[in-house]
Amino acid sequence: MNDRKLSLLAAAAALVLLTTQGALAQKRYDTGASDTEIKIGNVEAYSGPASAYGVIGKTEEAYFKMINDNGGINSRKIDFISYDDGYSPPKTVEQIRKLIESDEVFLVFNALGTPTQTSVQRYHNAKKVPQLFLATGASKWNDPKEFPWTMGFQPSYRVEARIFAKYILKEKPNAKIAVFYANDDFGKDYVLGLKEVFGDKAKDLIVAEESYETTEPSIDSHIVKLKGTGADVFVNISTPKFAAQAIKKIAELQWKPMHVMTDVSISIGAVMKPAGLDASEGVLSAGYLKDASDPQWKDDEGMKKFMAFVDKYMPGANVSDTNLVYGFAAAQTMVQVLKQCGDNLTRENVMKQAASLKDFTPDTLIPGIKINTGPTDFAPIEQLKMMQFKDGKWDFFGDIISAETNG
């Protein structure tokens, strides 16, 4: 009898312990997350002057479908809601409000554009809804003290500009530089980065600074004007549509400066081919992504995974468009963060995990480039490699260059 009483007491104690442990291990959710799904919002330029980037959203949608087909993240399916903002800040405000207030998403992921995302940065942070892995390289996204709910993804424009400036000084110390840039934070960040490295020499090196508006149908007149300055270096800080126009016009004018172009416009499919492969020959940039159309990666394990994904989930997609490998890398990083969250799907924990990435290597980043973040460093990718467009493809050269922490 005593043994039976002891057994019952032991069983009761075990039940209390299990109940307590269960309470401690309770799942935690914020709006947009549950036992069965995680609701992720996105705004993209599917139309308008930056519509070449629209394929990023389509790639991410396909990637999340692949994740869902394979059981989701910790058994939760991703509900990806992506709207078009036409690269127009007022439309961005409207769509982001809709995602957060009507759709009640858990977070907004990889939304595109510097001017567009600037228009909603304060709103995101006031609402405490993650504005995570933005598809823009503005250095302002790395400000965890002022904006703890905002984090970029790609290397910052200022960091890339510094690398370009160092390269120009080394190769052409007496250069006459024409700077062509978008009249927004994206363009101005680059100009700032160039001048930080040029220092006092900037006034002698830069012979012209010409800006354009994204609403302009053509930038040909700007290029004609810049050629007239006698510049022998052309720094091209423009989005894909205008980058292609610039390459084409420079070739038509038979102007042959050293042409250094921002990596946001290096897509072979969206920029180099429309501009003309012959016209694009010799253009310089810096990169961190593999080119899926380049045979040098055909035996690369990461690229094999990417190609298998495209074959199944995006059949017929143009793999020479760098935006596909970019979208794949961003989505893979988002999934990694959500995996690290486990059952603690609070917005606060998402930002904590996003700021705790250590040597994470998405399959489509070039070897040696790794993602690292910390609570005081919200810049995931801070390494680049110089490259040149030759014979229809980008050839990397030199060493991987690591940028300063505060890019």
PyMOL commands that set and color helices and strands:
alter all, ss='L'
color gray80, all
select helices_A, chain A and resi 2-24+51-69+89-102+114-127+139-141+157-171+185-205+220-227+240-252+263-265+268-275+277-280+295-297+301-313+322-341+347-354
alter helices_A, ss='H'
color red, helices_A
select strands_A, chain A and resi 28-29+37-44+77-84+107-109+131-134+150-152+177-182+206-212+233-237+258-261+284-287+344-345+383-390+393-396+401-402
alter strands_A, ss='S'
color yellow, strands_A
deselect
rebuild
show_as cartoon
